[in-house]
Amino acid sequence: MHRKIHLIFILLFSPLLAAEQVHFILAGGPALRQWEDLRVESSRHDRWWANFIRASTLRMVELRKAHGKDCKIVWAVYKDGYARRGSEDGKPLTTWISDLAKKRNVKLIWYSKGSEVIKAFNTQPKNSIATFDYFGHSNRWCFMLDYSCKVSAASKCWLHEKDIYKIKKSVFKKHCISQSWGCYTGESMNEVWRRSLKHPIIAAKGKTDYKLVGQGKMPAINGSWVR
């Protein structure tokens, strides 16, 4: 009798117990110097092309330490931005990023529009995303997945707070830890995230600063973190 009960338990619940744990990192693209160098110096962005890439890899190190060297990391990266900046700088940036993903044993997903980011979320297994991090430009209403790339000081690719409802809340674990490392997303977008996806996102009230990521430090904040 006990053996039968044990077998029924395995059949019913083993799919849930075996649910894959995923750590999802979303990286936006850099600005082009052809646009940014026209602005006053204090308003210029992305002198270093790798701000969001380096921040992503720093986070990968943290995740490996916390969850084991074989934990599954999905890395969604805005390809158009790095292809355009690579052409501008004369460097094979997309190849370098692909090589980084292989070296660090992460699943790289290239995207070129916001709907592809939503698809990247929604194709993860149910109840699998344990952590989520966003590195990129943003304002209080959206992740600006590109900024000053195709148009000066503007975005042509984004994930707006009005689109968050399109992401399946079922792909996130109950106690998923999410964080936006972009500017101002703690001033509106975080509330929509909480209502739609049923878990909070740590986000900035104020600006974030990527100047120190080249020294191996996570982005700083000129303001406060809110949930």
N, C-alpha and C positions, 0 to 999 in steps of 0.2 A: 504493500500500500504506500509506504513512504517513498519507495523507489518511483512509483507512478507519479506521485505528487511532485517529486523532484524533476522528473522528465517533463511534466506539464509546465513547470516553472521555467525550465530552460527554453522550451519551445516558445513560450509566450513572451519572455522578457529578455532573452539573450540578444535580440536585435537592438534593444534599447541599451543594454549594458555595453554592447560592442560599438556603439555610435562613435564615429570618428571625431576626434577633437581637432579643431582647426583654429589657427591664429591668422587672422585676415589683416593684411596691411595694404592700404590704398595710398598711392603716391601720385600727386599731380605733377604737372610739367613746369619747366623753368620759363622765365621771360626771355625775350630776345634782346640782346644789347642794342640792336638798331633802334628799338623803341625806347628802352630805358635810359640810354645815354642822352636822350633829348630832354629828359626831365631834370629838375633841380636835384642836386646830389642827395639831399636828405630824403627824397622820395623814391630813389632808385631801388630796384629789387634785383636779386639773383646775379650778383657779380660772379659768383661761383655756380656753375651749372648743376653741381651735385648736392645742393642743400637738402633736397627731399630724398635723394637716393642714400646719402650718407646717414641721414636721420633714420631711414628705414633699416639700414644694416646695423646701426647701433641698437635699435629695438629688437632686431633678430637675435643679437647676442644676449640681451636681457631675457628674451623668451626661452632660448636654449638653456640658460642657467636655471630658470624657474621651472621649466616643464620637461627638461631632458633634451639631449643633443639630437634626438630623432623626432622631436615633435613636428607636426605638419604645419608649415607656413605657406599661405597663399599670398602672393605679392602681385597686386594689380597696378600697372604702371601706364601712364598716358604716353603712348608711343609717339604721336605726332609732335609733341613738344620737344622730345629728345632728338627726334630726327631733324627737326628744324634747327634746334640749337646746335646739333652736331654739324650740320652744313655750315652754319654761321661760324663756328669755332674751328672747322676743319678737322673734326675728331669723330671717330666711329662710336658715338655715345650709345646707340642702341646695341651694338655688339658688346660693348663693355658691360652694359646692364645685363644682357643675356648671360655673359660669362660669370658675372657676380652671382646670378641666380643659380647657375650650375654649381659653382664653387661652394655656395652656402646651402645647397640642397633644398631649395625652395621652389614651389610651383609658380612660374611666372605667367601672368595673364596680361597680354597687351590689350589696351582698349583705346578707342578713338572718340567715343561719345558717351554721354551719361547713361543711356539705355544699356550699354554694354557693361557698365559698372553694376547696374541693377541685376542684370543677368548673371554676372559673376557671383553676386551674393546668393541669388535664388537657386543656383545650381549646386550649392554646397549641400551636404547631407542634412537632413532634419536634425535639429538639436545638436549641432556640431560646432558652431562658432563660439569659442571660449573667450577670445579677445579680439578687439578691432581697434586699429589705429589709423588715423588719417594724417598725412604729411603733405602740405600744399598750401596754396593761397586760398583765402576764403573771406567772406564777409558775414554779417550777422544772419543772413538768410540762406547761404549756400556754400558748398565746396566749389571753388572756382578751379576746375581741374586743369584748365589752362588760364593764363593771365598774361596779358601783354606779349602774346606769342603770335597770334594771327592778326590781332588788332591792338593798337597802342592803348595801354591802361584799361583794357576791357577783356571779357572772357567770351569764348565761343563754345566752350564745353564745360558743363557744370552738373552738379547734383543738387537741385534746389530742395528746400524744405517741403515744397508742395509735391515733390516726387517720392518722398520717403515712404509714403503709404504703399508704394509699389513693391517695396522690399518685403519679403516674407518674414514675419516675426518668428515663424517656426524654425528658421535655420539657426537662431541664436540659442545658446544655453540660457537657462533661467537666470543665472548670476553672471552673465557675460560682462566683462570689463571693457568698455569702449571709451576711447579718448580721441578728441580732435585736437591736433597740434597746429591748427590754423587760427588766424586772427578772428576775434569777435563772435565765434560760433556759440559762445555762452550767453548771447544777448537775444536770441530768438530760436535758432535752429535746435538747440538742445532740448527745448520744451516740446517741439514737434517730434523729435526723435523719441523722447520718453513716452509720449502719448501713442505714437504709431507702433513702436517696436517693444514697448513694455519693459524697457530697462533704461537706466540713465546713461548719459554720455558725459564724461568729464570734458569741459570745454572752456575756452578762454573768454573772460570778460575783459576785453582790451586786446592789445597786440601780442603776438608771439615773435620771438627773435631767434633766428637760426645762425647767428654769427659764430657761435661756439661749437657747432657740430663738427667743423673741421678739426677741432681739438679733442674730439671724442666725447663731447658732452651733448646731452639731449637739449632740444630747444628750450630757451628760457621764456619767461612771460613778463610783459610790462603791464601788469594788471593783477588779476586773480583768477584762479581756477574755480569753476562752479560745476554743479551737477544738475 
